[in-house]
């Protein structure tokens, strides 16, 4: 048990047990990231998701006698990229160890990992919380290791207990992993979710992994304990393999409540590894927690130390892309985007479209209008089709569309139809605008306005009686009659003239 103490401040989340005792949660996260390298961590075997079982595995991955592992240089570069993004110290020399334990999906009976000399030392990650505040979470280390294979247990539970038989697929054995270990600085499920979300965004920005939680290329273990503020930290339980941000939050909330209930009833929280059941919404014992001694770490005799050239590290630092927090800050401070919209744009992957649209420098196009169309129309298209809008829309086309609205060629209704056709691959905004051009001709609109006034006599009388809000119904009638092509400004002017004369 750690002797560290933690006094909750006014902003910390606390939980009150059935006996009235106040508890504070202490949470640390271990996030595994599968790297998008062409080959595995220590062999030339292709590194790709899926495939027929046991078709992507080499003698090196299985640790057969006579084979020697060779470190994947791209994996080392990716580790340094993540370390630099998290303000970690890049160690001048790091070492691989053998972590010994038996699992059916570990063909060598040991995993090559890093232990006390990882490639990236302490750093930090600043996360934005749901209430708009920020929190700095310490990073203990980022280390390199290889992934294990995968077992499939035949049975209703999908777990080994009660399974009729188990199948082993070694395709994943040897896939390069980074394990990012946080300090126990997190105090609630919300903070944990914000941390994982931001870390995933950084990984995607760096281009080192597809970070698909649902496919296991990014996985999270949560170490959770509770204690009374001002007392030493409690005994922690580890909840393994959480594969979504939602599951992470639910599992932590459940575990905090479970541990508080155990302590409040006079029980003792034991150190163990627990399984999260998404359907049941609860954790259960998986195995009693191993200690570091159980793993019998020792330096891998087949691998030399990793000592990256300082000049290479600086080249990698110089090549880092704009990170998520930097992008959001640029959007709000330099482009003038609302802070909430900046988050939406970034999370939806729409910032490149905004940047390209503004760079096109079309007359009448500004960040505010472009953001509205992206966060409403384009984001809705993405949600409906399950595809990135960047596959079907360019920033230049968005800028051209907004310019057609600004110069009066298109009303918003017509512009929506043009946008839909552009994203359906039917042509450019300029090519498609002719079929949806805004009607501004006073003579044509005057006839329609008079018709709508006659059809909606009650609404027209309300306007004459001073109820100005009632004019909205009449404007809507004209827009419907013109299939959204009428110029709203001209319509409003004509209605005002007709109803006040």
MIKOLPA-796195 format. One record per residue (C-alpha): residue number from 1; x, y, z. Coordinates in steps of 0.5 Angstrom, whole numbers, always signed. Each point is the difference from the previous one (the first is absolute). Layout:
N
<vexba num="NUM" u="X" v="Y" w="Z"/>
...
This chain:
501
<vexba num="1" u="+0" v="+0" w="+0"/>
<vexba num="2" u="+3" v="+7" w="-2"/>
<vexba num="3" u="+1" v="+5" w="+6"/>
<vexba num="4" u="-2" v="+6" w="-5"/>
<vexba num="5" u="-6" v="+4" w="+3"/>
<vexba num="6" u="-5" v="+4" w="-3"/>
<vexba num="7" u="-4" v="+6" w="+2"/>
<vexba num="8" u="-6" v="+1" w="-4"/>
<vexba num="9" u="-1" v="+7" w="-2"/>
<vexba num="10" u="-7" v="+4" w="-1"/>
<vexba num="11" u="+1" v="-2" w="-7"/>
<vexba num="12" u="+1" v="-7" w="+1"/>
<vexba num="13" u="-5" v="-6" w="-1"/>
<vexba num="14" u="-2" v="-4" w="+6"/>
<vexba num="15" u="-4" v="-5" w="+2"/>
<vexba num="16" u="-4" v="-1" w="+6"/>
<vexba num="17" u="-1" v="-7" w="+3"/>
<vexba num="18" u="-6" v="-3" w="+3"/>
<vexba num="19" u="+3" v="+1" w="+7"/>
<vexba num="20" u="+1" v="+8" w="-2"/>
<vexba num="21" u="+7" v="-1" w="-1"/>
<vexba num="22" u="+3" v="+4" w="-6"/>
<vexba num="23" u="+5" v="-3" w="-4"/>
<vexba num="24" u="+4" v="+2" w="-6"/>
<vexba num="25" u="+2" v="-4" w="-6"/>
<vexba num="26" u="+7" v="+0" w="-3"/>
<vexba num="27" u="+1" v="-3" w="-7"/>
<vexba num="28" u="+6" v="-1" w="-4"/>
<vexba num="29" u="-1" v="-3" w="-8"/>
<vexba num="30" u="+4" v="-4" w="-4"/>
<vexba num="31" u="-1" v="+1" w="-7"/>
<vexba num="32" u="+2" v="-5" w="-5"/>
<vexba num="33" u="+1" v="+2" w="-7"/>
<vexba num="34" u="+1" v="-4" w="-6"/>
<vexba num="35" u="+5" v="+3" w="-5"/>
<vexba num="36" u="-1" v="+0" w="-8"/>
<vexba num="37" u="+6" v="-2" w="-2"/>
<vexba num="38" u="+1" v="-4" w="-6"/>
<vexba num="39" u="+3" v="-6" w="+4"/>
<vexba num="40" u="+0" v="-3" w="+7"/>
<vexba num="41" u="+4" v="+2" w="+6"/>
<vexba num="42" u="+6" v="-5" w="-1"/>
<vexba num="43" u="-1" v="-3" w="-7"/>
<vexba num="44" u="-2" v="+1" w="-7"/>
<vexba num="45" u="-6" v="-3" w="+0"/>
<vexba num="46" u="-6" v="+5" w="-2"/>
<vexba num="47" u="-4" v="+4" w="+5"/>
<vexba num="48" u="-7" v="+0" w="-2"/>
<vexba num="49" u="-7" v="+0" w="+4"/>
<vexba num="50" u="-4" v="-7" w="-2"/>
<vexba num="51" u="+2" v="-5" w="-5"/>
<vexba num="52" u="-1" v="-8" w="+1"/>
<vexba num="53" u="+2" v="-2" w="+6"/>
<vexba num="54" u="+8" v="-2" w="+1"/>
<vexba num="55" u="+1" v="+3" w="-7"/>
<vexba num="56" u="+4" v="+6" w="+2"/>
<vexba num="57" u="+5" v="-3" w="+5"/>
<vexba num="58" u="+8" v="-2" w="-1"/>
<vexba num="59" u="+5" v="-4" w="+4"/>
<vexba num="60" u="+2" v="+6" w="+4"/>
<vexba num="61" u="-7" v="+2" w="+2"/>
<vexba num="62" u="+0" v="-7" w="+3"/>
<vexba num="63" u="+7" v="+0" w="+3"/>
<vexba num="64" u="+2" v="-6" w="-3"/>
<vexba num="65" u="+7" v="-3" w="+1"/>
<vexba num="66" u="+5" v="+4" w="-4"/>
<vexba num="67" u="-4" v="+6" w="-2"/>
<vexba num="68" u="+3" v="+7" w="+2"/>
<vexba num="69" u="-5" v="+6" w="+1"/>
<vexba num="70" u="+2" v="+7" w="-3"/>
<vexba num="71" u="-3" v="+6" w="+2"/>
<vexba num="72" u="-5" v="+4" w="-5"/>
<vexba num="73" u="+3" v="+6" w="-1"/>
<vexba num="74" u="-6" v="+4" w="-2"/>
<vexba num="75" u="-3" v="-3" w="+7"/>
<vexba num="76" u="+6" v="+4" w="+4"/>
<vexba num="77" u="-2" v="+6" w="-4"/>
<vexba num="78" u="-7" v="+0" w="+1"/>
<vexba num="79" u="+1" v="-1" w="+8"/>
<vexba num="80" u="+5" v="+6" w="-1"/>
<vexba num="81" u="-6" v="+4" w="-3"/>
<vexba num="82" u="-5" v="-2" w="+5"/>
<vexba num="83" u="+5" v="+2" w="+6"/>
<vexba num="84" u="+2" v="+7" w="-3"/>
<vexba num="85" u="-8" v="+1" w="-1"/>
<vexba num="86" u="-1" v="-1" w="+7"/>
<vexba num="87" u="+6" v="+4" w="+3"/>
<vexba num="88" u="+4" v="-7" w="+2"/>
<vexba num="89" u="+7" v="+0" w="+1"/>
<vexba num="90" u="+3" v="-4" w="-6"/>
<vexba num="91" u="+5" v="-5" w="+4"/>
<vexba num="92" u="+7" v="+0" w="-3"/>
<vexba num="93" u="+0" v="-8" w="+1"/>
<vexba num="94" u="-5" v="-5" w="+1"/>
<vexba num="95" u="-1" v="-7" w="+1"/>
<vexba num="96" u="-4" v="-6" w="-2"/>
<vexba num="97" u="-2" v="-5" w="+5"/>
<vexba num="98" u="-4" v="-7" w="+0"/>
<vexba num="99" u="-6" v="+0" w="+4"/>
<vexba num="100" u="-1" v="-7" w="+2"/>
<vexba num="101" u="-7" v="-3" w="+1"/>
<vexba num="102" u="-4" v="-5" w="-3"/>
<vexba num="103" u="-6" v="+1" w="-5"/>
<vexba num="104" u="-3" v="-4" w="-6"/>
<vexba num="105" u="+1" v="+6" w="-4"/>
<vexba num="106" u="+7" v="+1" w="+2"/>
<vexba num="107" u="+4" v="-5" w="-4"/>
<vexba num="108" u="+7" v="+1" w="+3"/>
<vexba num="109" u="-3" v="+0" w="+7"/>
<vexba num="110" u="+3" v="+7" w="+1"/>
<vexba num="111" u="-1" v="+7" w="-3"/>
<vexba num="112" u="+5" v="+5" w="-3"/>
<vexba num="113" u="-1" v="+6" w="+4"/>
<vexba num="114" u="+3" v="+6" w="+3"/>
<vexba num="115" u="+1" v="+0" w="+8"/>
<vexba num="116" u="+4" v="+5" w="+4"/>
<vexba num="117" u="+3" v="+4" w="-6"/>
<vexba num="118" u="-5" v="+2" w="-5"/>
<vexba num="119" u="+1" v="+4" w="-6"/>
<vexba num="120" u="-4" v="+6" w="+2"/>
<vexba num="121" u="+0" v="+2" w="+8"/>
<vexba num="122" u="-5" v="+5" w="+3"/>
<vexba num="123" u="-4" v="+5" w="-3"/>
<vexba num="124" u="-7" v="+2" w="+0"/>
<vexba num="125" u="-7" v="+1" w="-4"/>
<vexba num="126" u="-4" v="+6" w="+1"/>
<vexba num="127" u="-8" v="-2" w="-1"/>
<vexba num="128" u="-6" v="+5" w="+0"/>
<vexba num="129" u="-5" v="-3" w="+4"/>
<vexba num="130" u="-8" v="+0" w="-1"/>
<vexba num="131" u="-1" v="+7" w="+4"/>
<vexba num="132" u="+5" v="+3" w="-4"/>
<vexba num="133" u="+6" v="+0" w="+5"/>
<vexba num="134" u="+7" v="-3" w="-1"/>
<vexba num="135" u="+4" v="-5" w="+3"/>
<vexba num="136" u="+7" v="-2" w="+0"/>
<vexba num="137" u="+1" v="-8" w="+0"/>
<vexba num="138" u="+7" v="-2" w="+1"/>
<vexba num="139" u="+3" v="-6" w="-4"/>
<vexba num="140" u="+4" v="-5" w="+3"/>
<vexba num="141" u="+3" v="-3" w="-6"/>
<vexba num="142" u="-1" v="-2" w="-7"/>
<vexba num="143" u="+3" v="-7" w="-2"/>
<vexba num="144" u="+1" v="-4" w="-6"/>
<vexba num="145" u="-3" v="-8" w="+0"/>
<vexba num="146" u="-3" v="-5" w="-4"/>
<vexba num="147" u="-7" v="-2" w="+0"/>
<vexba num="148" u="-2" v="-7" w="+2"/>
<vexba num="149" u="-5" v="-5" w="-5"/>
<vexba num="150" u="-7" v="+0" w="+1"/>
<vexba num="151" u="-4" v="-6" w="+3"/>
<vexba num="152" u="-8" v="-1" w="-1"/>
<vexba num="153" u="-3" v="-4" w="+5"/>
<vexba num="154" u="-6" v="-4" w="-3"/>
<vexba num="155" u="-6" v="+1" w="+5"/>
<vexba num="156" u="-6" v="+5" w="+2"/>
<vexba num="157" u="+4" v="+4" w="+4"/>
<vexba num="158" u="+6" v="+1" w="-5"/>
<vexba num="159" u="+5" v="-2" w="+6"/>
<vexba num="160" u="+4" v="-5" w="+2"/>
<vexba num="161" u="-4" v="-3" w="+6"/>
<vexba num="162" u="-5" v="-4" w="-3"/>
<vexba num="163" u="+3" v="+0" w="-7"/>
<vexba num="164" u="-1" v="-7" w="-4"/>
<vexba num="165" u="+6" v="+2" w="-3"/>
<vexba num="166" u="+5" v="+5" w="-2"/>
<vexba num="167" u="+3" v="+3" w="-7"/>
<vexba num="168" u="+7" v="+3" w="+0"/>
<vexba num="169" u="+2" v="+5" w="-6"/>
<vexba num="170" u="+7" v="+3" w="+0"/>
<vexba num="171" u="-1" v="+5" w="-5"/>
<vexba num="172" u="+0" v="+5" w="+5"/>
<vexba num="173" u="+6" v="-3" w="+4"/>
<vexba num="174" u="+6" v="+5" w="-1"/>
<vexba num="175" u="-4" v="+6" w="-3"/>
<vexba num="176" u="+4" v="+6" w="+3"/>
<vexba num="177" u="-3" v="+4" w="+6"/>
<vexba num="178" u="+1" v="+6" w="+4"/>
<vexba num="179" u="-3" v="+0" w="+7"/>
<vexba num="180" u="-1" v="+7" w="+3"/>
<vexba num="181" u="+0" v="+0" w="+7"/>
<vexba num="182" u="-3" v="+6" w="+4"/>
<vexba num="183" u="+1" v="+2" w="+7"/>
<vexba num="184" u="-6" v="-1" w="+5"/>
<vexba num="185" u="-2" v="+7" w="-1"/>
<vexba num="186" u="-7" v="-1" w="-3"/>
<vexba num="187" u="-6" v="+0" w="+5"/>
<vexba num="188" u="-6" v="-1" w="-3"/>
<vexba num="189" u="-3" v="-4" w="-6"/>
<vexba num="190" u="-1" v="+7" w="-4"/>
<vexba num="191" u="+7" v="+1" w="+1"/>
<vexba num="192" u="+2" v="-7" w="-3"/>
<vexba num="193" u="-4" v="+1" w="-6"/>
<vexba num="194" u="+3" v="+7" w="-1"/>
<vexba num="195" u="+7" v="-3" w="+0"/>
<vexba num="196" u="-1" v="-6" w="-4"/>
<vexba num="197" u="-4" v="+4" w="-5"/>
<vexba num="198" u="+6" v="+5" w="-1"/>
<vexba num="199" u="+5" v="-5" w="+0"/>
<vexba num="200" u="-4" v="-4" w="-6"/>
<vexba num="201" u="+0" v="+7" w="-3"/>
<vexba num="202" u="+7" v="+1" w="+0"/>
<vexba num="203" u="+2" v="-7" w="-2"/>
<vexba num="204" u="-4" v="+1" w="-6"/>
<vexba num="205" u="+3" v="+7" w="-1"/>
<vexba num="206" u="+7" v="-3" w="+0"/>
<vexba num="207" u="-2" v="-6" w="-5"/>
<vexba num="208" u="+3" v="-5" w="+4"/>
<vexba num="209" u="-7" v="-5" w="+1"/>
<vexba num="210" u="-7" v="+0" w="-3"/>
<vexba num="211" u="-2" v="+0" w="+8"/>
<vexba num="212" u="-6" v="-4" w="-1"/>
<vexba num="213" u="-2" v="-2" w="+6"/>
<vexba num="214" u="-6" v="-4" w="-2"/>
<vexba num="215" u="+6" v="-4" w="-4"/>
<vexba num="216" u="+4" v="-1" w="+6"/>
<vexba num="217" u="+6" v="+5" w="-3"/>
<vexba num="218" u="-1" v="+4" w="+6"/>
<vexba num="219" u="-2" v="-3" w="+6"/>
<vexba num="220" u="+0" v="+3" w="+7"/>
<vexba num="221" u="+1" v="-3" w="+7"/>
<vexba num="222" u="-3" v="+4" w="+6"/>
<vexba num="223" u="+4" v="-1" w="+7"/>
<vexba num="224" u="-6" v="+3" w="+5"/>
<vexba num="225" u="+1" v="+1" w="+8"/>
<vexba num="226" u="-4" v="+4" w="+5"/>
<vexba num="227" u="+2" v="+3" w="+6"/>
<vexba num="228" u="-2" v="+5" w="+5"/>
<vexba num="229" u="+3" v="+7" w="-1"/>
<vexba num="230" u="+6" v="+1" w="+4"/>
<vexba num="231" u="+2" v="-7" w="+1"/>
<vexba num="232" u="+5" v="-5" w="-4"/>
<vexba num="233" u="-3" v="-2" w="-7"/>
<vexba num="234" u="-4" v="-7" w="+0"/>
<vexba num="235" u="+1" v="-6" w="-3"/>
<vexba num="236" u="-1" v="+0" w="-7"/>
<vexba num="237" u="-4" v="-5" w="-5"/>
<vexba num="238" u="+2" v="+0" w="-7"/>
<vexba num="239" u="-6" v="+0" w="-6"/>
<vexba num="240" u="+3" v="-3" w="-6"/>
<vexba num="241" u="-1" v="+1" w="-7"/>
<vexba num="242" u="-5" v="+5" w="-1"/>
<vexba num="243" u="-2" v="+2" w="-7"/>
<vexba num="244" u="-4" v="+6" w="+0"/>
<vexba num="245" u="+0" v="+7" w="+3"/>
<vexba num="246" u="-7" v="-2" w="+3"/>
<vexba num="247" u="+2" v="-7" w="+3"/>
<vexba num="248" u="+6" v="+4" w="+3"/>
<vexba num="249" u="-5" v="+5" w="+4"/>
<vexba num="250" u="-5" v="-5" w="+1"/>
<vexba num="251" u="+5" v="-5" w="+3"/>
<vexba num="252" u="+4" v="+5" w="+4"/>
<vexba num="253" u="-7" v="+2" w="+3"/>
<vexba num="254" u="-2" v="-7" w="+2"/>
<vexba num="255" u="+7" v="-1" w="+3"/>
<vexba num="256" u="+0" v="+6" w="+4"/>
<vexba num="257" u="-7" v="-2" w="+3"/>
<vexba num="258" u="+2" v="-7" w="+1"/>
<vexba num="259" u="+6" v="+2" w="+4"/>
<vexba num="260" u="-3" v="+5" w="+4"/>
<vexba num="261" u="-6" v="-5" w="+2"/>
<vexba num="262" u="+5" v="-5" w="+2"/>
<vexba num="263" u="+4" v="+5" w="+5"/>
<vexba num="264" u="-6" v="+3" w="+2"/>
<vexba num="265" u="-3" v="-7" w="+2"/>
<vexba num="266" u="+7" v="-2" w="+4"/>
<vexba num="267" u="+3" v="-4" w="-6"/>
<vexba num="268" u="+7" v="+0" w="-3"/>
<vexba num="269" u="+1" v="+2" w="-7"/>
<vexba num="270" u="+5" v="-5" w="-3"/>
<vexba num="271" u="+5" v="+1" w="-5"/>
<vexba num="272" u="-2" v="-4" w="-6"/>
<vexba num="273" u="-2" v="+1" w="-8"/>
<vexba num="274" u="-7" v="+0" w="-2"/>
<vexba num="275" u="-4" v="-1" w="-6"/>
<vexba num="276" u="-5" v="+5" w="-2"/>
<vexba num="277" u="-7" v="-3" w="-3"/>
<vexba num="278" u="-3" v="+6" w="-4"/>
<vexba num="279" u="-7" v="-4" w="-1"/>
<vexba num="280" u="+0" v="-1" w="+8"/>
<vexba num="281" u="+3" v="+7" w="+1"/>
<vexba num="282" u="+4" v="-3" w="+6"/>
<vexba num="283" u="+7" v="-2" w="+1"/>
<vexba num="284" u="+2" v="-7" w="+3"/>
<vexba num="285" u="+7" v="-4" w="+2"/>
<vexba num="286" u="+4" v="-2" w="-6"/>
<vexba num="287" u="+6" v="-2" w="+4"/>
<vexba num="288" u="+4" v="+2" w="+7"/>
<vexba num="289" u="+5" v="+5" w="-2"/>
<vexba num="290" u="+7" v="-2" w="-2"/>
<vexba num="291" u="+6" v="+4" w="+3"/>
<vexba num="292" u="+6" v="+2" w="-4"/>
<vexba num="293" u="+4" v="-5" w="+3"/>
<vexba num="294" u="-5" v="-5" w="-3"/>
<vexba num="295" u="+2" v="+2" w="-7"/>
<vexba num="296" u="+8" v="-1" w="+2"/>
<vexba num="297" u="+2" v="+5" w="-5"/>
<vexba num="298" u="+7" v="-1" w="-3"/>
<vexba num="299" u="+4" v="+4" w="-6"/>
<vexba num="300" u="-2" v="-3" w="-6"/>
<vexba num="301" u="+7" v="-3" w="-2"/>
<vexba num="302" u="-2" v="+0" w="-8"/>
<vexba num="303" u="-1" v="+7" w="+0"/>
<vexba num="304" u="+5" v="+6" w="+1"/>
<vexba num="305" u="-2" v="+7" w="+3"/>
<vexba num="306" u="-3" v="+5" w="-4"/>
<vexba num="307" u="+4" v="+6" w="+0"/>
<vexba num="308" u="-4" v="+5" w="-5"/>
<vexba num="309" u="+5" v="+6" w="-3"/>
<vexba num="310" u="-2" v="+6" w="+3"/>
<vexba num="311" u="+0" v="+3" w="-7"/>
<vexba num="312" u="-5" v="-5" w="-2"/>
<vexba num="313" u="-4" v="+2" w="+6"/>
<vexba num="314" u="+0" v="+7" w="-2"/>
<vexba num="315" u="-2" v="-1" w="-7"/>
<vexba num="316" u="-6" v="-4" w="+2"/>
<vexba num="317" u="-2" v="+6" w="+5"/>
<vexba num="318" u="+1" v="+5" w="-6"/>
<vexba num="319" u="-5" v="-5" w="-4"/>
<vexba num="320" u="-5" v="+0" w="+5"/>
<vexba num="321" u="-7" v="+2" w="-2"/>
<vexba num="322" u="-5" v="+5" w="+3"/>
<vexba num="323" u="-2" v="-4" w="+6"/>
<vexba num="324" u="-8" v="+1" w="+2"/>
<vexba num="325" u="+1" v="+5" w="+5"/>
<vexba num="326" u="+4" v="+4" w="-4"/>
<vexba num="327" u="-5" v="+0" w="-6"/>
<vexba num="328" u="-6" v="+1" w="+5"/>
<vexba num="329" u="+4" v="+6" w="+3"/>
<vexba num="330" u="+2" v="+3" w="-7"/>
<vexba num="331" u="-8" v="-1" w="-2"/>
<vexba num="332" u="-2" v="+4" w="+6"/>
<vexba num="333" u="+5" v="+5" w="+0"/>
<vexba num="334" u="+2" v="+1" w="-7"/>
<vexba num="335" u="-6" v="-2" w="-4"/>
<vexba num="336" u="-5" v="+3" w="+4"/>
<vexba num="337" u="-4" v="-7" w="+1"/>
<vexba num="338" u="-4" v="-1" w="+6"/>
<vexba num="339" u="+3" v="-4" w="+5"/>
<vexba num="340" u="-5" v="-5" w="+0"/>
<vexba num="341" u="+0" v="+0" w="-7"/>
<vexba num="342" u="+7" v="-1" w="-1"/>
<vexba num="343" u="-1" v="-7" w="+4"/>
<vexba num="344" u="-5" v="-2" w="-4"/>
<vexba num="345" u="+4" v="+1" w="-6"/>
<vexba num="346" u="+6" v="-3" w="+2"/>
<vexba num="347" u="-4" v="-6" w="+3"/>
<vexba num="348" u="-3" v="-1" w="-7"/>
<vexba num="349" u="+6" v="+1" w="-4"/>
<vexba num="350" u="-3" v="+6" w="-3"/>
<vexba num="351" u="+6" v="+5" w="+1"/>
<vexba num="352" u="+4" v="-2" w="-7"/>
<vexba num="353" u="-7" v="+2" w="-3"/>
<vexba num="354" u="+0" v="+7" w="+4"/>
<vexba num="355" u="+7" v="+1" w="-2"/>
<vexba num="356" u="+0" v="-1" w="-7"/>
<vexba num="357" u="-7" v="+4" w="-1"/>
<vexba num="358" u="+3" v="+6" w="+4"/>
<vexba num="359" u="+7" v="-1" w="-4"/>
<vexba num="360" u="-4" v="+0" w="-7"/>
<vexba num="361" u="-2" v="+8" w="+2"/>
<vexba num="362" u="-6" v="+0" w="-4"/>
<vexba num="363" u="-4" v="+7" w="+1"/>
<vexba num="364" u="-5" v="+0" w="+6"/>
<vexba num="365" u="+3" v="-7" w="+3"/>
<vexba num="366" u="+1" v="+1" w="+7"/>
<vexba num="367" u="+2" v="-5" w="+6"/>
<vexba num="368" u="-7" v="+1" w="+3"/>
<vexba num="369" u="-4" v="-2" w="-6"/>
<vexba num="370" u="+4" v="-6" w="-2"/>
<vexba num="371" u="+0" v="-2" w="+7"/>
<vexba num="372" u="-7" v="+0" w="+0"/>
<vexba num="373" u="-1" v="-4" w="-6"/>
<vexba num="374" u="+5" v="-5" w="+2"/>
<vexba num="375" u="-2" v="-1" w="+7"/>
<vexba num="376" u="-8" v="-1" w="-2"/>
<vexba num="377" u="+0" v="-2" w="-7"/>
<vexba num="378" u="+6" v="-4" w="-1"/>
<vexba num="379" u="+1" v="-3" w="+7"/>
<vexba num="380" u="-7" v="-3" w="-1"/>
<vexba num="381" u="+2" v="-3" w="-7"/>
<vexba num="382" u="+5" v="-3" w="+3"/>
<vexba num="383" u="-4" v="-3" w="+6"/>
<vexba num="384" u="-5" v="-3" w="-5"/>
<vexba num="385" u="+5" v="-3" w="-5"/>
<vexba num="386" u="+5" v="-2" w="+5"/>
<vexba num="387" u="+6" v="+3" w="-5"/>
<vexba num="388" u="+5" v="+5" w="+1"/>
<vexba num="389" u="-3" v="+7" w="-4"/>
<vexba num="390" u="+7" v="+1" w="-2"/>
<vexba num="391" u="-1" v="-6" w="-5"/>
<vexba num="392" u="-5" v="+3" w="-4"/>
<vexba num="393" u="+1" v="+8" w="+2"/>
<vexba num="394" u="+5" v="+5" w="-1"/>
<vexba num="395" u="+1" v="+6" w="+3"/>
<vexba num="396" u="+1" v="+4" w="-6"/>
<vexba num="397" u="-7" v="-3" w="-2"/>
<vexba num="398" u="-3" v="+2" w="+7"/>
<vexba num="399" u="+3" v="+7" w="-1"/>
<vexba num="400" u="-3" v="+0" w="-7"/>
<vexba num="401" u="-7" v="-1" w="+3"/>
<vexba num="402" u="+1" v="+5" w="+5"/>
<vexba num="403" u="+2" v="+5" w="-5"/>
<vexba num="404" u="-7" v="-2" w="-4"/>
<vexba num="405" u="-4" v="+2" w="+6"/>
<vexba num="406" u="+4" v="+6" w="+2"/>
<vexba num="407" u="-1" v="+3" w="-7"/>
<vexba num="408" u="-8" v="-2" w="+0"/>
<vexba num="409" u="+1" v="-5" w="-6"/>
<vexba num="410" u="-3" v="-5" w="+5"/>
<vexba num="411" u="-5" v="+0" w="+6"/>
<vexba num="412" u="+2" v="-5" w="+6"/>
<vexba num="413" u="-5" v="-5" w="-2"/>
<vexba num="414" u="+3" v="+0" w="-7"/>
<vexba num="415" u="+7" v="+0" w="+3"/>
<vexba num="416" u="-2" v="-6" w="+4"/>
<vexba num="417" u="-2" v="-4" w="-6"/>
<vexba num="418" u="+6" v="+2" w="-4"/>
<vexba num="419" u="+4" v="-2" w="+6"/>
<vexba num="420" u="-3" v="-7" w="+0"/>
<vexba num="421" u="+1" v="-1" w="-8"/>
<vexba num="422" u="+7" v="+2" w="+1"/>
<vexba num="423" u="+1" v="-5" w="+5"/>
<vexba num="424" u="-4" v="-5" w="-4"/>
<vexba num="425" u="+6" v="+1" w="-5"/>
<vexba num="426" u="-5" v="+3" w="-5"/>
<vexba num="427" u="+5" v="+6" w="-2"/>
<vexba num="428" u="+2" v="+7" w="+3"/>
<vexba num="429" u="-4" v="+5" w="+4"/>
<vexba num="430" u="+1" v="+5" w="-6"/>
<vexba num="431" u="-2" v="-6" w="-5"/>
<vexba num="432" u="-6" v="-2" w="+4"/>
<vexba num="433" u="-2" v="+7" w="+2"/>
<vexba num="434" u="-4" v="+2" w="-6"/>
<vexba num="435" u="-6" v="-5" w="+2"/>
<vexba num="436" u="-1" v="+3" w="+7"/>
<vexba num="437" u="+2" v="+8" w="-1"/>
<vexba num="438" u="-4" v="+4" w="+4"/>
<vexba num="439" u="-6" v="+4" w="-2"/>
<vexba num="440" u="+1" v="+8" w="+1"/>
<vexba num="441" u="-4" v="+2" w="-6"/>
<vexba num="442" u="-5" v="+5" w="+4"/>
<vexba num="443" u="-6" v="-1" w="-5"/>
<vexba num="444" u="+0" v="-8" w="+0"/>
<vexba num="445" u="+0" v="+0" w="+8"/>
<vexba num="446" u="-5" v="+6" w="+0"/>
<vexba num="447" u="-5" v="-5" w="-3"/>
<vexba num="448" u="+2" v="-6" w="+5"/>
<vexba num="449" u="+0" v="+5" w="+6"/>
<vexba num="450" u="-7" v="+2" w="-2"/>
<vexba num="451" u="-2" v="-7" w="-1"/>
<vexba num="452" u="+2" v="-2" w="+7"/>
<vexba num="453" u="-3" v="+6" w="+4"/>
<vexba num="454" u="-7" v="-2" w="-3"/>
<vexba num="455" u="+1" v="-8" w="+2"/>
<vexba num="456" u="+3" v="+2" w="+7"/>
<vexba num="457" u="-5" v="+6" w="+1"/>
<vexba num="458" u="+0" v="-1" w="+8"/>
<vexba num="459" u="+7" v="+1" w="+0"/>
<vexba num="460" u="+0" v="+6" w="-4"/>
<vexba num="461" u="-5" v="+3" w="+4"/>
<vexba num="462" u="+4" v="-1" w="+6"/>
<vexba num="463" u="+6" v="+3" w="-3"/>
<vexba num="464" u="-5" v="+6" w="-2"/>
<vexba num="465" u="-2" v="+0" w="+8"/>
<vexba num="466" u="+7" v="+1" w="+2"/>
<vexba num="467" u="+3" v="-7" w="+1"/>
<vexba num="468" u="+6" v="+0" w="-4"/>
<vexba num="469" u="+2" v="-7" w="+2"/>
<vexba num="470" u="-6" v="-3" w="-4"/>
<vexba num="471" u="+4" v="+3" w="-6"/>
<vexba num="472" u="+4" v="-7" w="+0"/>
<vexba num="473" u="-5" v="-4" w="-2"/>
<vexba num="474" u="-1" v="+4" w="-6"/>
<vexba num="475" u="+7" v="+0" w="-2"/>
<vexba num="476" u="+0" v="-8" w="+1"/>
<vexba num="477" u="-6" v="+0" w="-5"/>
<vexba num="478" u="+4" v="+4" w="-5"/>
<vexba num="479" u="+6" v="-5" w="+1"/>
<vexba num="480" u="-4" v="-6" w="-1"/>
<vexba num="481" u="-3" v="+3" w="-6"/>
<vexba num="482" u="+6" v="+1" w="-3"/>
<vexba num="483" u="+4" v="-6" w="+3"/>
<vexba num="484" u="+4" v="+4" w="+4"/>
<vexba num="485" u="+3" v="+4" w="-6"/>
<vexba num="486" u="-3" v="+7" w="+2"/>
<vexba num="487" u="+4" v="+5" w="+3"/>
<vexba num="488" u="-2" v="+1" w="+7"/>
<vexba num="489" u="+2" v="+7" w="+0"/>
<vexba num="490" u="-4" v="+2" w="-6"/>
<vexba num="491" u="-6" v="-4" w="+3"/>
<vexba num="492" u="+0" v="+4" w="+6"/>
<vexba num="493" u="+0" v="+6" w="-3"/>
<vexba num="494" u="-6" v="-2" w="-5"/>
<vexba num="495" u="-4" v="-2" w="+6"/>
<vexba num="496" u="+2" v="+6" w="+4"/>
<vexba num="497" u="-2" v="+4" w="-5"/>
<vexba num="498" u="-7" v="-4" w="-2"/>
<vexba num="499" u="-2" v="+0" w="+8"/>
<vexba num="500" u="+2" v="+7" w="+2"/>
<vexba num="501" u="-3" v="+4" w="-6"/>
